[in-house]
Amino acid sequence: MELSKSSTSPGPAVDNEANLPGVATTPMRAWLAVIAIGLGTFSLVTTETLPVGLLPLIGNGVGVSVGVAGFLVTGYAAFATLTAAPFTTLTGRLDRRWLMIGLLALFVLGNVLAAASPSYVVLLLARLMVAVVHGVFWSIAAPIAIRLVHAHHGVRATTIVFSGVSIASILGMPGGTLLGQLFGWQVAFLAVGGLGLVTLLALAALLPAMPAAGSATVRALLGLFRRGQLTIAVTVSCLAMIGHYLAFTYVTPYLERTAHVDSSVISALLLVFGVAGVVGNFAAGYFLSRSLRGTLTGALIVLSASLALMYVIGDSQVVVTVLLVLWGASYAMMPVGIQTWVLRLAPDETDAASSLSVAAFNGAIAIGSLIGGVVVEFAGPRGTTGIGAGLVILSLLVLLISRPSRSEQAKPSYSG
């Protein structure tokens, strides 16, 4: 079996070989490693949102109010935002295989420590430890997956990695909440730590040695801010994600108070939203391989229209159900699309560029949730969909007025 030639960045690979410079691996082993990385993203998203359904139990367990316990979620997102880029740069020269193993070991340790926490302070510190892992893992996950597979399958690999996000919304947080309610919140954290251990063992067995790509310097990271198209991509991502999370964080009170949905049905509707997200995630891979900008434009149009219509005609339960499906599918296309866009714009510094995208994404979660809380207080939950739609429309306008770069049109070798 002939190996792909060594280079400083992912380039064309020999047919049926991994797109991994100078490293031997088989197609089957490479795809299994990509799936294992997807399991890692599932584990991270599950652990990020796990406290949401367990806040009263956690608060009682460590002796704090629900409001204070809520910082286990917002503090996590904020810390992941702040640490993603600098820690990705600091670890930029490490072999990617050993970095992944080290990150997952800290992930397991953090969740075990959370489960054994005797106080709120220890629990918060454990969460912040995992938040650092979150930022770096997300920054390197897609670039590693792309390097593992044939050059023509980069988008498919990215889609598999991001499928963990959508699947976690269906199985992760609901399953963790159920475990916590039945056996205690500590068991839920232990279960997520167990998933991390399975991922660690799988990647230790499947990942080949993988030298770092790119210069991995602070100067290189700062230099990315001078790339105009990359700034546009991050701006589009920020506006769209803030709009989404502004509305989605308060979707339950919207369904109860605006659409007048019975509380016993809300969990089923959120499941429908999650299933639509899984479909949208994998559909994104198909459309992105044909037109990156067209896919992002279409997703933003459907996302903004869904939120706007929920604001205008949110009294109909049937209409709201249909709009939730469209919202879930269109939103799920965005992370895959943005990540593909960012990596095409910075093929020489994939990890650093990805870390900026991760920081923007997590920052948008915190900002969207914060703004949404203010909107709900003064305008009710219905207002979140209207303002969310406005931000997504603004994101669409930024995309439409920007000029496509050559890298978008040329489709670099690692993309589909």
Secondary structure as UniProt FT lines:
FT   TURN            15..16
FT   TURN            21..22
FT   HELIX           27..49
FT   HELIX           50..54
FT   HELIX           55..62
FT   HELIX           66..69
FT   HELIX           71..90
FT   TURN            91..93
FT   HELIX           96..115
FT   HELIX           120..148
FT   HELIX           151..153
FT   HELIX           154..167
FT   HELIX           168..172
FT   HELIX           173..183
FT   HELIX           185..206
FT   HELIX           218..223
FT   HELIX           224..226
FT   HELIX           228..248
FT   TURN            249..250
FT   HELIX           251..257
FT   HELIX           263..288
FT   TURN            289..290
FT   HELIX           292..312
FT   TURN            314..315
FT   HELIX           317..345
FT   TURN            347..348
FT   HELIX           350..379
FT   HELIX           381..401
FT   HELIX           406..410
FT   TURN            413..414
//
